[in-house]
């Protein structure tokens, strides 16, 4: 977020789509835990807010994949859990900040998100 103007660097849109979230966890078979029933709430080039039936640990790293808004291209990346809130219905709102994305990937994701805002 640009603190001088109060504006976000990237556009955020409300968009609901399936998101695959996988977390490394030695307690599970094959050392990974796939989070079930995960849907997006909103997205920007810097992160995504999801709704999940399972909580995730704050500051943990997850692998994320989804079809980019307004395309048939897949997004595959990693993110850090920056916020977890329990909803009244027992599900969780989880904010994930994308990590290790280069500037080109962020601009491309932002481009597709902006198409959906028009």
C-alpha positions, 0 to 999 in steps of 0.5 A: 500500500502506498502510505502517502496517497493511501492507495494500494499498489495493485487493484483488488477485486472480489472474485470467487473461484476454487483455490488449491492450498497445500501445506508441508506437514510431516504429520500427513501422508507424503509430508503434505496437507492439502486444505479442503474446500477452499474458495477465494473471497478477493484477490490482488497481485500481492495476495489473496483472501480465501475462505477455508473449512480448516484454519492455517497457522499464522506465518506458515508458508503454503503453496497456492494454485488457481486459474488466473481471473479472466484467463485459462492460465494457471497461477502457481506460487507460494504465500505466507499466512498473514491473518486468520479469522474464524467466521460465525459458521465455523469456516475461516477467512485466511489472508495470504501474501504472495511471496517469491513472485518477481515483478513481471509475474505480479504485473501479469497477475495485476493485468488479468485482475484489472480486466475483471474490474472493467 
